[in-house]
């Protein structure tokens, strides 16, 4: 079973969200920044930060010229701040090794520091219109339901997931059409074929959906863990970084100790930030964002 390309792309043409990294004047650099920011982060939180970054750093060389600490500071509340360091490293490589131009093919993109398989394919497809499969959680869910008749995709398998998505891409010389189809698959999963409350009545491919034809069977695979945030190490790491983002130089450890009352967890989180390169310790024992001492 396949998904009708014309139907889905036609739906996308009418219903796609108006996102700046999809506009005709988007740059490959803007697409790359958006893809890294959007990992595990909702669009609504990304939009204002993305625009601020592109206003401030419109080219990779502009970002590369900043200290890593300033990049982490500008990352703000997006979460998973190691992505900021990865983006800074990628910008430096693009500026120094690729003439300040984002590469257009998957293999070269994969050679950039911090760029993984998903991001490389997303940039090749959405910035350059290449015919490559792009698989995220939304795509996996749509394929699982519409093609395989399952309630959800279950545990990921890189080869299987890429093979499934690749088999759905339209053939022919119009690579941009295939890239638009990939974007439409992703959008359908984000807006209609959602995990908890799919809006099947609004789905453009409901008539051919294998899950619908099977009576919408419930997902019976392994339960997905419920993620919490408050009190986790990720939360505490964020609180420590907040202290350093609020200053322009090194701070005494006593300042950091005020961020969280549990000393053991707090110190372990500080050690992990040091190990990740998100915090540096000065010769006199104080702490700062990288490159700011």
C-alpha beads as a LAMMPS data file, in Angstrom:
LAMMPS data file: protein, C-alpha beads

293 atoms
292 bonds

1 atom types
1 bond types

-500.0 500.0 xlo xhi
-500.0 500.0 ylo yhi
-500.0 500.0 zlo zhi

Masses

1 110.0

Atoms # bond

1 1 1 0.000 0.000 0.000
2 1 1 1.178 3.547 -0.737
3 1 1 0.085 7.099 -0.007
4 1 1 -1.347 9.154 -2.861
5 1 1 1.178 11.880 -3.561
6 1 1 -1.155 14.301 -5.293
7 1 1 -3.767 14.095 -2.557
8 1 1 -1.343 14.650 0.270
9 1 1 0.664 17.405 -1.421
10 1 1 -2.579 19.117 -2.415
11 1 1 -3.677 19.064 1.213
12 1 1 -0.290 20.432 2.272
13 1 1 -0.495 23.275 -0.250
14 1 1 -3.685 24.468 1.448
15 1 1 -3.110 23.555 5.102
16 1 1 0.611 23.858 5.765
17 1 1 1.568 26.148 8.621
18 1 1 3.081 29.457 7.588
19 1 1 6.568 28.943 8.993
20 1 1 9.408 31.306 8.060
21 1 1 11.865 28.524 7.271
22 1 1 9.429 27.419 4.545
23 1 1 9.184 30.813 2.851
24 1 1 10.576 31.309 -0.646
25 1 1 13.278 33.637 0.691
26 1 1 14.532 31.099 3.232
27 1 1 18.224 30.301 3.184
28 1 1 19.825 26.889 3.625
29 1 1 21.435 28.268 6.785
30 1 1 18.017 29.253 8.119
31 1 1 16.701 25.770 7.397
32 1 1 19.665 24.170 9.174
33 1 1 19.154 26.383 12.234
34 1 1 15.450 25.545 12.306
35 1 1 16.026 21.809 12.068
36 1 1 18.421 21.774 15.003
37 1 1 16.165 24.001 17.101
38 1 1 13.069 21.929 16.353
39 1 1 14.547 18.700 17.696
40 1 1 12.403 17.790 20.730
41 1 1 11.107 21.370 20.911
42 1 1 7.657 22.685 19.867
43 1 1 7.377 25.087 16.945
44 1 1 5.831 27.820 19.109
45 1 1 8.932 27.965 21.309
46 1 1 11.308 27.887 18.361
47 1 1 9.762 30.663 16.257
48 1 1 10.894 33.748 18.231
49 1 1 14.340 32.331 18.989
50 1 1 14.906 31.287 15.356
51 1 1 14.031 34.754 14.115
52 1 1 16.313 36.399 16.675
53 1 1 19.193 34.119 15.685
54 1 1 18.775 34.768 11.960
55 1 1 18.574 38.522 12.583
56 1 1 21.741 38.395 14.645
57 1 1 23.647 35.678 12.763
58 1 1 22.381 35.597 9.155
59 1 1 25.319 33.493 7.940
60 1 1 27.338 30.638 9.449
61 1 1 30.442 32.838 9.701
62 1 1 28.556 35.323 11.863
63 1 1 27.674 32.633 14.394
64 1 1 31.149 31.107 14.200
65 1 1 32.684 34.437 15.237
66 1 1 30.837 34.388 18.576
67 1 1 32.117 32.696 21.711
68 1 1 30.425 29.381 22.485
69 1 1 29.247 30.945 25.746
70 1 1 27.321 33.683 23.963
71 1 1 25.722 31.060 21.734
72 1 1 24.612 29.070 24.791
73 1 1 23.256 32.279 26.337
74 1 1 21.243 33.086 23.213
75 1 1 19.858 29.560 23.153
76 1 1 17.827 30.576 26.197
77 1 1 15.011 28.249 27.236
78 1 1 14.920 25.999 24.174
79 1 1 16.342 23.124 26.203
80 1 1 18.984 20.529 25.355
81 1 1 21.633 23.283 25.132
82 1 1 24.288 20.972 23.712
83 1 1 22.472 21.622 20.436
84 1 1 23.732 25.215 20.630
85 1 1 27.327 24.015 20.814
86 1 1 26.741 21.587 17.947
87 1 1 25.286 24.374 15.834
88 1 1 28.252 26.608 16.647
89 1 1 30.661 23.831 15.651
90 1 1 28.775 23.202 12.409
91 1 1 28.764 26.932 11.613
92 1 1 32.524 27.081 12.149
93 1 1 33.099 24.152 9.789
94 1 1 30.779 25.623 7.140
95 1 1 32.518 29.002 7.343
96 1 1 36.027 27.569 7.243
97 1 1 35.660 24.566 4.953
98 1 1 32.671 25.289 2.695
99 1 1 32.960 28.943 1.794
100 1 1 30.244 29.974 4.253
101 1 1 27.684 27.981 2.225
102 1 1 25.674 25.104 3.713
103 1 1 26.424 21.919 1.723
104 1 1 23.570 20.531 -0.346
105 1 1 24.168 16.765 -0.267
106 1 1 23.589 14.319 2.565
107 1 1 27.099 12.862 2.704
108 1 1 28.790 16.262 2.999
109 1 1 26.255 17.424 5.558
110 1 1 26.955 14.295 7.601
111 1 1 30.608 15.311 7.651
112 1 1 29.798 18.471 9.594
113 1 1 30.258 18.274 13.372
114 1 1 27.040 17.691 15.263
115 1 1 24.928 16.929 12.179
116 1 1 23.195 13.563 12.363
117 1 1 21.285 11.457 9.870
118 1 1 17.919 13.147 10.342
119 1 1 19.249 16.718 10.143
120 1 1 21.389 16.000 7.078
121 1 1 18.435 14.557 5.167
122 1 1 16.049 17.286 6.328
123 1 1 18.391 20.045 5.143
124 1 1 19.039 18.299 1.811
125 1 1 15.291 17.930 1.247
126 1 1 13.850 21.131 2.669
127 1 1 16.638 23.579 1.807
128 1 1 17.706 22.118 -1.544
129 1 1 14.735 20.063 -2.714
130 1 1 16.635 16.780 -2.837
131 1 1 14.823 13.447 -3.176
132 1 1 15.853 11.845 0.106
133 1 1 13.711 10.181 2.788
134 1 1 13.213 12.311 5.899
135 1 1 11.953 10.462 8.962
136 1 1 10.898 11.959 12.274
137 1 1 8.379 10.811 14.888
138 1 1 5.476 12.260 12.921
139 1 1 6.470 10.529 9.693
140 1 1 6.931 7.214 11.484
141 1 1 3.424 7.476 12.960
142 1 1 1.760 8.324 9.644
143 1 1 3.534 5.481 7.852
144 1 1 2.704 3.023 10.635
145 1 1 -0.991 3.870 10.414
146 1 1 -1.582 4.672 6.764
147 1 1 0.662 1.951 5.307
148 1 1 0.976 -0.776 7.947
149 1 1 -2.345 -0.439 9.757
150 1 1 -0.728 -0.152 13.196
151 1 1 -1.776 2.252 15.926
152 1 1 1.747 3.576 16.316
153 1 1 5.219 2.954 14.951
154 1 1 6.760 1.327 18.007
155 1 1 10.524 1.368 18.618
156 1 1 12.499 3.032 15.821
157 1 1 14.600 1.121 13.305
158 1 1 16.733 3.400 11.156
159 1 1 16.976 1.074 8.147
160 1 1 13.321 0.022 8.211
161 1 1 12.051 3.558 8.744
162 1 1 14.194 5.003 5.951
163 1 1 13.219 2.159 3.604
164 1 1 9.524 2.768 4.339
165 1 1 9.801 6.505 3.696
166 1 1 11.939 6.051 0.612
167 1 1 9.426 3.643 -0.919
168 1 1 6.713 6.298 -0.624
169 1 1 8.635 9.085 -2.379
170 1 1 7.376 9.914 -5.866
171 1 1 9.632 8.890 -8.735
172 1 1 10.609 11.114 -11.604
173 1 1 12.975 13.993 -12.307
174 1 1 11.145 16.490 -10.070
175 1 1 13.126 16.062 -6.868
176 1 1 11.448 19.107 -5.322
177 1 1 8.098 17.309 -5.569
178 1 1 9.498 14.446 -3.509
179 1 1 10.849 16.910 -0.936
180 1 1 7.441 18.577 -0.699
181 1 1 5.822 15.194 -0.204
182 1 1 8.233 14.546 2.694
183 1 1 7.241 17.870 4.254
184 1 1 3.572 16.995 3.777
185 1 1 3.985 13.643 5.522
186 1 1 5.592 15.381 8.458
187 1 1 2.909 18.073 8.591
188 1 1 0.106 15.511 8.481
189 1 1 1.564 13.783 11.532
190 1 1 2.034 17.067 13.378
191 1 1 -1.440 18.486 12.721
192 1 1 -3.860 15.640 11.989
193 1 1 -2.451 12.157 12.570
194 1 1 -1.370 13.014 16.093
195 1 1 -0.354 10.492 18.721
196 1 1 -3.181 10.848 21.225
197 1 1 -6.130 12.388 19.403
198 1 1 -5.871 11.842 15.651
199 1 1 -8.384 13.874 13.670
200 1 1 -9.253 11.189 11.137
201 1 1 -12.305 13.088 9.876
202 1 1 -9.955 15.821 8.630
203 1 1 -7.369 13.478 7.122
204 1 1 -6.921 13.762 3.348
205 1 1 -5.831 10.120 3.024
206 1 1 -8.369 8.564 5.423
207 1 1 -10.103 6.677 2.595
208 1 1 -6.969 4.652 1.866
209 1 1 -5.536 4.495 5.395
210 1 1 -4.769 0.919 6.416
211 1 1 -5.378 1.758 10.072
212 1 1 -8.852 3.042 9.300
213 1 1 -9.638 -0.021 7.211
214 1 1 -8.514 -2.268 10.074
215 1 1 -10.870 -0.538 12.520
216 1 1 -8.201 1.637 14.139
217 1 1 -6.677 -1.098 16.337
218 1 1 -4.991 0.085 19.518
219 1 1 -1.222 0.130 19.732
220 1 1 -0.052 -2.985 21.592
221 1 1 3.701 -2.490 21.612
222 1 1 5.988 -1.441 24.460
223 1 1 4.656 1.415 26.560
224 1 1 6.345 4.725 25.993
225 1 1 7.834 6.230 29.161
226 1 1 6.120 9.301 30.556
227 1 1 8.653 12.095 30.651
228 1 1 8.715 14.463 33.584
229 1 1 10.841 17.549 33.939
230 1 1 10.612 19.070 37.418
231 1 1 13.382 17.848 39.680
232 1 1 15.184 15.901 36.979
233 1 1 18.865 16.344 36.217
234 1 1 17.852 18.118 33.024
235 1 1 15.880 20.614 35.122
236 1 1 18.773 21.192 37.512
237 1 1 21.259 21.617 34.667
238 1 1 18.968 24.285 33.251
239 1 1 18.830 26.119 36.556
240 1 1 22.613 26.160 36.809
241 1 1 22.931 27.452 33.262
242 1 1 20.364 30.145 34.026
243 1 1 22.692 31.530 36.690
244 1 1 25.567 31.745 34.221
245 1 1 23.414 33.161 31.430
246 1 1 22.468 36.010 33.761
247 1 1 26.050 37.173 34.150
248 1 1 28.844 38.113 31.776
249 1 1 31.721 36.621 33.688
250 1 1 32.735 33.843 36.083
251 1 1 30.765 33.300 39.290
252 1 1 31.641 31.729 42.600
253 1 1 30.305 28.257 43.267
254 1 1 28.266 29.716 46.122
255 1 1 26.126 31.467 43.487
256 1 1 25.451 28.186 41.763
257 1 1 24.672 26.465 45.065
258 1 1 21.657 28.743 45.456
259 1 1 20.087 27.353 42.289
260 1 1 19.086 23.956 43.765
261 1 1 18.937 22.727 47.369
262 1 1 20.066 19.112 46.850
263 1 1 23.841 19.334 46.959
264 1 1 24.580 15.859 45.609
265 1 1 22.357 16.228 42.562
266 1 1 23.459 19.810 42.011
267 1 1 27.157 18.933 42.057
268 1 1 26.631 15.949 39.776
269 1 1 24.782 18.155 37.305
270 1 1 27.519 20.761 37.429
271 1 1 30.082 18.042 36.726
272 1 1 28.044 16.892 33.720
273 1 1 27.848 20.448 32.372
274 1 1 31.624 20.695 32.655
275 1 1 32.032 17.372 30.865
276 1 1 29.698 18.503 28.062
277 1 1 31.631 21.746 27.540
278 1 1 28.639 23.894 28.477
279 1 1 30.438 25.267 31.547
280 1 1 34.108 25.921 32.172
281 1 1 36.023 26.320 35.436
282 1 1 38.558 29.076 35.818
283 1 1 41.992 28.735 37.365
284 1 1 40.705 30.334 40.566
285 1 1 37.842 27.848 40.884
286 1 1 34.966 29.941 39.562
287 1 1 32.545 28.914 36.781
288 1 1 31.515 30.515 33.487
289 1 1 29.961 29.783 30.142
290 1 1 32.536 28.503 27.608
291 1 1 34.936 31.140 26.350
292 1 1 33.807 33.781 28.863
293 1 1 36.730 33.891 31.281

Bonds

1 1 1 2
2 1 2 3
3 1 3 4
4 1 4 5
5 1 5 6
6 1 6 7
7 1 7 8
8 1 8 9
9 1 9 10
10 1 10 11
11 1 11 12
12 1 12 13
13 1 13 14
14 1 14 15
15 1 15 16
16 1 16 17
17 1 17 18
18 1 18 19
19 1 19 20
20 1 20 21
21 1 21 22
22 1 22 23
23 1 23 24
24 1 24 25
25 1 25 26
26 1 26 27
27 1 27 28
28 1 28 29
29 1 29 30
30 1 30 31
31 1 31 32
32 1 32 33
33 1 33 34
34 1 34 35
35 1 35 36
36 1 36 37
37 1 37 38
38 1 38 39
39 1 39 40
40 1 40 41
41 1 41 42
42 1 42 43
43 1 43 44
44 1 44 45
45 1 45 46
46 1 46 47
47 1 47 48
48 1 48 49
49 1 49 50
50 1 50 51
51 1 51 52
52 1 52 53
53 1 53 54
54 1 54 55
55 1 55 56
56 1 56 57
57 1 57 58
58 1 58 59
59 1 59 60
60 1 60 61
61 1 61 62
62 1 62 63
63 1 63 64
64 1 64 65
65 1 65 66
66 1 66 67
67 1 67 68
68 1 68 69
69 1 69 70
70 1 70 71
71 1 71 72
72 1 72 73
73 1 73 74
74 1 74 75
75 1 75 76
76 1 76 77
77 1 77 78
78 1 78 79
79 1 79 80
80 1 80 81
81 1 81 82
82 1 82 83
83 1 83 84
84 1 84 85
85 1 85 86
86 1 86 87
87 1 87 88
88 1 88 89
89 1 89 90
90 1 90 91
91 1 91 92
92 1 92 93
93 1 93 94
94 1 94 95
95 1 95 96
96 1 96 97
97 1 97 98
98 1 98 99
99 1 99 100
100 1 100 101
101 1 101 102
102 1 102 103
103 1 103 104
104 1 104 105
105 1 105 106
106 1 106 107
107 1 107 108
108 1 108 109
109 1 109 110
110 1 110 111
111 1 111 112
112 1 112 113
113 1 113 114
114 1 114 115
115 1 115 116
116 1 116 117
117 1 117 118
118 1 118 119
119 1 119 120
120 1 120 121
121 1 121 122
122 1 122 123
123 1 123 124
124 1 124 125
125 1 125 126
126 1 126 127
127 1 127 128
128 1 128 129
129 1 129 130
130 1 130 131
131 1 131 132
132 1 132 133
133 1 133 134
134 1 134 135
135 1 135 136
136 1 136 137
137 1 137 138
138 1 138 139
139 1 139 140
140 1 140 141
141 1 141 142
142 1 142 143
143 1 143 144
144 1 144 145
145 1 145 146
146 1 146 147
147 1 147 148
148 1 148 149
149 1 149 150
150 1 150 151
151 1 151 152
152 1 152 153
153 1 153 154
154 1 154 155
155 1 155 156
156 1 156 157
157 1 157 158
158 1 158 159
159 1 159 160
160 1 160 161
161 1 161 162
162 1 162 163
163 1 163 164
164 1 164 165
165 1 165 166
166 1 166 167
167 1 167 168
168 1 168 169
169 1 169 170
170 1 170 171
171 1 171 172
172 1 172 173
173 1 173 174
174 1 174 175
175 1 175 176
176 1 176 177
177 1 177 178
178 1 178 179
179 1 179 180
180 1 180 181
181 1 181 182
182 1 182 183
183 1 183 184
184 1 184 185
185 1 185 186
186 1 186 187
187 1 187 188
188 1 188 189
189 1 189 190
190 1 190 191
191 1 191 192
192 1 192 193
193 1 193 194
194 1 194 195
195 1 195 196
196 1 196 197
197 1 197 198
198 1 198 199
199 1 199 200
200 1 200 201
201 1 201 202
202 1 202 203
203 1 203 204
204 1 204 205
205 1 205 206
206 1 206 207
207 1 207 208
208 1 208 209
209 1 209 210
210 1 210 211
211 1 211 212
212 1 212 213
213 1 213 214
214 1 214 215
215 1 215 216
216 1 216 217
217 1 217 218
218 1 218 219
219 1 219 220
220 1 220 221
221 1 221 222
222 1 222 223
223 1 223 224
224 1 224 225
225 1 225 226
226 1 226 227
227 1 227 228
228 1 228 229
229 1 229 230
230 1 230 231
231 1 231 232
232 1 232 233
233 1 233 234
234 1 234 235
235 1 235 236
236 1 236 237
237 1 237 238
238 1 238 239
239 1 239 240
240 1 240 241
241 1 241 242
242 1 242 243
243 1 243 244
244 1 244 245
245 1 245 246
246 1 246 247
247 1 247 248
248 1 248 249
249 1 249 250
250 1 250 251
251 1 251 252
252 1 252 253
253 1 253 254
254 1 254 255
255 1 255 256
256 1 256 257
257 1 257 258
258 1 258 259
259 1 259 260
260 1 260 261
261 1 261 262
262 1 262 263
263 1 263 264
264 1 264 265
265 1 265 266
266 1 266 267
267 1 267 268
268 1 268 269
269 1 269 270
270 1 270 271
271 1 271 272
272 1 272 273
273 1 273 274
274 1 274 275
275 1 275 276
276 1 276 277
277 1 277 278
278 1 278 279
279 1 279 280
280 1 280 281
281 1 281 282
282 1 282 283
283 1 283 284
284 1 284 285
285 1 285 286
286 1 286 287
287 1 287 288
288 1 288 289
289 1 289 290
290 1 290 291
291 1 291 292
292 1 292 293
